[in-house]
Amino acid sequence: MFSATSTTDPATGGLVVTLVGDADMSAMPALDRATSLAAAQRPTVVVIDGHGLTFMASLAMGSLVALHNALHASGRRVVIAGPSRPILELIQRAKLDTLFPIYESTSLALAAFAPSTAAAKG
C-alpha cells in the first residue's frame, strides 16, 4: 500500500510531501498526482519526506526528477529528507543525490530554507 500526503510549512512556505510504502508501478497515479499538485502550488521548496518509503521504482525516481525540472526553472528546490538506508543507496546508485540535496530529517530540510537561515547565507 502506498500513500502520498502533503502539508505546508507556514514558517518557510515549503511543502512537505510524505511518501509511505512501496513507490512501485501501482503507486504511480498517486505519486504523479502528488507531484503535479506540488508543482502547481509553486512552493519555495518541496521536501520529499521519505522516512516511510520502503521501495522506489525507477518510474518513481522519474516522477521526482520531473518535479525537480518543473520547479528548478523558477528557482525553487526539491530535497529529500529522511530516506531509509536502502532508499538512500538506491538514490545514490542512480546519482540522484547530485540533483537532490539529502537531509537526515524533514525538520533539518525545512530549517535550511527558513527565512533567517536564508538571510544569513545571503
Phi and psi restraints in degrees (value plus and minus 20) as a CYANA .aco file:
   2 PHE   PHI    -145.5  -105.5
   2 PHE   PSI     123.6   163.6
   3 SER   PHI    -161.4  -121.4
   3 SER   PSI     129.7   169.7
   4 ALA   PHI    -155.2  -115.2
   4 ALA   PSI      96.5   136.5
   5 THR   PHI    -144.5  -104.5
   5 THR   PSI     136.0   176.0
   6 SER   PHI    -153.8  -113.8
   6 SER   PSI     127.7   167.7
   7 THR   PHI    -160.3  -120.3
   7 THR   PSI     129.2   169.2
   8 THR   PHI    -118.9   -78.9
   8 THR   PSI     115.6   155.6
   9 ASP   PHI    -112.3   -72.3
   9 ASP   PSI      92.9   132.9
  10 PRO   PHI     -85.4   -45.4
  10 PRO   PSI     -47.5    -7.5
  11 ALA   PHI     -90.1   -50.1
  11 ALA   PSI     -53.5   -13.5
  12 THR   PHI    -133.5   -93.5
  12 THR   PSI     -35.6     4.4
  13 GLY   PHI      55.7    95.7
  13 GLY   PSI     -12.0    28.0
  14 GLY   PHI     -98.9   -58.9
  14 GLY   PSI     134.9   174.9
  15 LEU   PHI    -133.1   -93.1
  15 LEU   PSI     105.4   145.4
  16 VAL   PHI    -120.6   -80.6
  16 VAL   PSI     100.0   140.0
  17 VAL   PHI    -127.8   -87.8
  17 VAL   PSI      92.0   132.0
  18 THR   PHI    -115.0   -75.0
  18 THR   PSI     102.4   142.4
  19 LEU   PHI    -127.9   -87.9
  19 LEU   PSI     110.1   150.1
  20 VAL   PHI    -152.8  -112.8
  20 VAL   PSI     112.1   152.1
  21 GLY   PHI      79.7   119.7
  21 GLY   PSI    -175.7  -135.7
  22 ASP   PHI    -113.3   -73.3
  22 ASP   PSI      97.0   137.0
  23 ALA   PHI    -108.0   -68.0
  23 ALA   PSI      51.7    91.7
  24 ASP   PHI    -123.6   -83.6
  24 ASP   PSI    -188.5  -148.5
  25 MET   PHI     -76.4   -36.4
  25 MET   PSI     -60.5   -20.5
  26 SER   PHI     -89.7   -49.7
  26 SER   PSI     -38.9     1.1
  27 ALA   PHI    -106.6   -66.6
  27 ALA   PSI     -30.2     9.8
  28 MET   PHI     -79.1   -39.1
  28 MET   PSI     -61.1   -21.1
  29 PRO   PHI     -79.1   -39.1
  29 PRO   PSI     -63.3   -23.3
  30 ALA   PHI     -88.1   -48.1
  30 ALA   PSI     -60.6   -20.6
  31 LEU   PHI     -87.8   -47.8
  31 LEU   PSI     -64.5   -24.5
  32 ASP   PHI     -82.5   -42.5
  32 ASP   PSI     -58.2   -18.2
  33 ARG   PHI     -84.3   -44.3
  33 ARG   PSI     -63.6   -23.6
  34 ALA   PHI     -85.4   -45.4
  34 ALA   PSI     -61.4   -21.4
  35 THR   PHI     -93.2   -53.2
  35 THR   PSI     -54.6   -14.6
  36 SER   PHI     -84.8   -44.8
  36 SER   PSI     -62.9   -22.9
  37 LEU   PHI     -85.0   -45.0
  37 LEU   PSI     -58.7   -18.7
  38 ALA   PHI     -82.7   -42.7
  38 ALA   PSI     -64.6   -24.6
  39 ALA   PHI     -85.0   -45.0
  39 ALA   PSI     -58.4   -18.4
  40 ALA   PHI     -87.2   -47.2
  40 ALA   PSI     -49.7    -9.7
  41 GLN   PHI     -96.1   -56.1
  41 GLN   PSI     -39.1     0.9
  42 ARG   PHI      31.8    71.8
  42 ARG   PSI      31.6    71.6
  43 PRO   PHI     -92.7   -52.7
  43 PRO   PSI     144.5   184.5
  44 THR   PHI     -83.8   -43.8
  44 THR   PSI     -58.9   -18.9
  45 VAL   PHI    -164.7  -124.7
  45 VAL   PSI     123.0   163.0
  46 VAL   PHI    -130.8   -90.8
  46 VAL   PSI     101.2   141.2
  47 VAL   PHI    -120.5   -80.5
  47 VAL   PSI      96.5   136.5
  48 ILE   PHI    -106.7   -66.7
  48 ILE   PSI      87.3   127.3
  49 ASP   PHI    -104.1   -64.1
  49 ASP   PSI      85.9   125.9
  50 GLY   PHI    -123.9   -83.9
  50 GLY   PSI      -4.9    35.1
  51 HIS   PHI     -83.9   -43.9
  51 HIS   PSI     -46.3    -6.3
  52 GLY   PHI    -121.1   -81.1
  52 GLY   PSI     -13.8    26.2
  53 LEU   PHI    -100.1   -60.1
  53 LEU   PSI     106.8   146.8
  54 THR   PHI    -127.4   -87.4
  54 THR   PSI     -37.3     2.7
  55 PHE   PHI    -177.6  -137.6
  55 PHE   PSI     125.2   165.2
  56 MET   PHI    -159.6  -119.6
  56 MET   PSI      93.0   133.0
  57 ALA   PHI     -96.4   -56.4
  57 ALA   PSI     143.5   183.5
  58 SER   PHI     -81.3   -41.3
  58 SER   PSI     -52.4   -12.4
  59 LEU   PHI     -82.1   -42.1
  59 LEU   PSI     -57.6   -17.6
  60 ALA   PHI     -87.2   -47.2
  60 ALA   PSI     -60.1   -20.1
  61 MET   PHI     -81.2   -41.2
  61 MET   PSI     -61.2   -21.2
  62 GLY   PHI     -82.4   -42.4
  62 GLY   PSI     -56.2   -16.2
  63 SER   PHI     -84.7   -44.7
  63 SER   PSI     -58.8   -18.8
  64 LEU   PHI     -89.8   -49.8
  64 LEU   PSI     -56.9   -16.9
  65 VAL   PHI     -85.0   -45.0
  65 VAL   PSI     -61.1   -21.1
  66 ALA   PHI     -82.3   -42.3
  66 ALA   PSI     -58.8   -18.8
  67 LEU   PHI     -83.8   -43.8
  67 LEU   PSI     -64.3   -24.3
  68 HIS   PHI     -76.4   -36.4
  68 HIS   PSI     -68.0   -28.0
  69 ASN   PHI     -82.9   -42.9
  69 ASN   PSI     -57.7   -17.7
  70 ALA   PHI     -87.5   -47.5
  70 ALA   PSI     -55.2   -15.2
  71 LEU   PHI    -112.7   -72.7
  71 LEU   PSI     -50.7   -10.7
  72 HIS   PHI     -81.1   -41.1
  72 HIS   PSI     -57.2   -17.2
  73 ALA   PHI     -80.7   -40.7
  73 ALA   PSI     -46.7    -6.7
  74 SER   PHI    -123.4   -83.4
  74 SER   PSI      -1.9    38.1
  75 GLY   PHI      59.2    99.2
  75 GLY   PSI      -5.4    34.6
  76 ARG   PHI    -117.6   -77.6
  76 ARG   PSI     139.8   179.8
  77 ARG   PHI    -141.1  -101.1
  77 ARG   PSI     134.3   174.3
  78 VAL   PHI    -144.1  -104.1
  78 VAL   PSI     107.9   147.9
  79 VAL   PHI    -148.6  -108.6
  79 VAL   PSI     141.7   181.7
  80 ILE   PHI    -136.4   -96.4
  80 ILE   PSI     114.3   154.3
  81 ALA   PHI    -144.8  -104.8
  81 ALA   PSI     117.6   157.6
  82 GLY   PHI      44.1    84.1
  82 GLY   PSI      11.6    51.6
  83 PRO   PHI     -89.4   -49.4
  83 PRO   PSI     128.2   168.2
  84 SER   PHI     -86.8   -46.8
  84 SER   PSI     144.9   184.9
  85 ARG   PHI     -75.2   -35.2
  85 ARG   PSI     -68.1   -28.1
  86 PRO   PHI     -82.0   -42.0
  86 PRO   PSI     -58.8   -18.8
  87 ILE   PHI     -89.6   -49.6
  87 ILE   PSI     -60.8   -20.8
  88 LEU   PHI     -80.3   -40.3
  88 LEU   PSI     -63.6   -23.6
  89 GLU   PHI     -83.1   -43.1
  89 GLU   PSI     -58.7   -18.7
  90 LEU   PHI     -82.8   -42.8
  90 LEU   PSI     -64.7   -24.7
  91 ILE   PHI     -80.6   -40.6
  91 ILE   PSI     -63.0   -23.0
  92 GLN   PHI     -87.7   -47.7
  92 GLN   PSI     -61.6   -21.6
  93 ARG   PHI     -82.6   -42.6
  93 ARG   PSI     -54.1   -14.1
  94 ALA   PHI    -103.1   -63.1
  94 ALA   PSI     -20.8    19.2
  95 LYS   PHI      44.6    84.6
  95 LYS   PSI       0.8    40.8
  96 LEU   PHI     -96.6   -56.6
  96 LEU   PSI     -33.7     6.3
  97 ASP   PHI     -89.7   -49.7
  97 ASP   PSI     -32.9     7.1
  98 THR   PHI    -102.5   -62.5
  98 THR   PSI     -36.9     3.1
  99 LEU   PHI    -119.6   -79.6
  99 LEU   PSI     -59.7   -19.7
 100 PHE   PHI    -132.9   -92.9
 100 PHE   PSI     101.0   141.0
 101 PRO   PHI     -81.9   -41.9
 101 PRO   PSI     122.0   162.0
 102 ILE   PHI    -131.1   -91.1
 102 ILE   PSI     110.1   150.1
 103 TYR   PHI    -138.8   -98.8
 103 TYR   PSI     130.8   170.8
 104 GLU   PHI     -86.4   -46.4
 104 GLU   PSI     -50.8   -10.8
 105 SER   PHI    -167.6  -127.6
 105 SER   PSI     143.7   183.7
 106 THR   PHI     -83.3   -43.3
 106 THR   PSI     -61.0   -21.0
 107 SER   PHI     -83.7   -43.7
 107 SER   PSI     -58.3   -18.3
 108 LEU   PHI     -87.4   -47.4
 108 LEU   PSI     -58.5   -18.5
 109 ALA   PHI     -84.4   -44.4
 109 ALA   PSI     -65.9   -25.9
 110 LEU   PHI     -85.9   -45.9
 110 LEU   PSI     -59.0   -19.0
 111 ALA   PHI     -81.3   -41.3
 111 ALA   PSI     -52.6   -12.6
 112 ALA   PHI     -86.4   -46.4
 112 ALA   PSI     -39.7     0.3
 113 PHE   PHI    -133.8   -93.8
 113 PHE   PSI     -10.0    30.0
 114 ALA   PHI     -86.1   -46.1
 114 ALA   PSI     124.4   164.4
 115 PRO   PHI     -72.4   -32.4
 115 PRO   PSI     -60.6   -20.6
 116 SER   PHI     -87.2   -47.2
 116 SER   PSI     -56.2   -16.2
 117 THR   PHI     -88.4   -48.4
 117 THR   PSI     -63.6   -23.6
 118 ALA   PHI     -84.6   -44.6
 118 ALA   PSI     -59.8   -19.8
 119 ALA   PHI     -86.8   -46.8
 119 ALA   PSI     -56.5   -16.5
 120 ALA   PHI     -87.6   -47.6
 120 ALA   PSI     -52.5   -12.5
 121 LYS   PHI     -95.8   -55.8
 121 LYS   PSI     -50.7   -10.7
